[in-house]
Amino acid sequence: LGAGAFGTVYAAISDNGDTVAVKHIDKVLMRKKKKESDVNHELGIQVWLSQTNKERAQYEGTLELSPSLSLSLCLSFHTHTHTHTGAHTNISSLIEIFEEPHSMNIVVEIAENGSFFDLCKNRFANGSPFNEEESRHYFRQILSGVNFCHKKGISHRDLKPENLLLGGPLGNTIKICDFGLANWVRVLCLSIYLSSHIRSPQPNSGKRK
């Protein structure tokens, strides 16, 4: 389905017959690139968003220790069975993590209709941009997913059409994905982050005018 710096995503069939996506990560290459802590951080956030409120309650008050919490969540996910009842419809659900000696495999729900970016690009190329009703359909879903993240103390920080997938029974349900730049937020976010693709070339002090 795709490939990254040290991983490849495949379509696979689960034990119960469902089609899923599996991100196969080369642990040797990951460690060589010194990305192990980054991967654990992203997975920790995905685990957090997939848990129920009861499961999250045991970590209450520890969000300021985000690296430790991310690692703890990953280890917890490895050793416990989760039903994902806490997952949101518009968040790409983490299903399972399993490791082999030289690789890590991350199983998530598959979004068979690809990225929202490709849909937008094709619609505009064909001269048929979204009408108001269609725009409202997708925008409400994006807001619902972002609102869920914020309520759970997570800021995505890299929200763009490329990080929105299309899945669900009808293939038109937004699935927010790629939490590589996401971070824990308690009350006030003191840092400002913009993706390099949309960031102004001028330096940004982070101060409001």
Summary of the structure (lengths in Angstrom):
residues: 209
radius of gyration: 17.8
end to end distance: 43.9
largest distance: 55.4
contacts: 544
relative contact order: 0.14
helix: 35%
strand: 22%
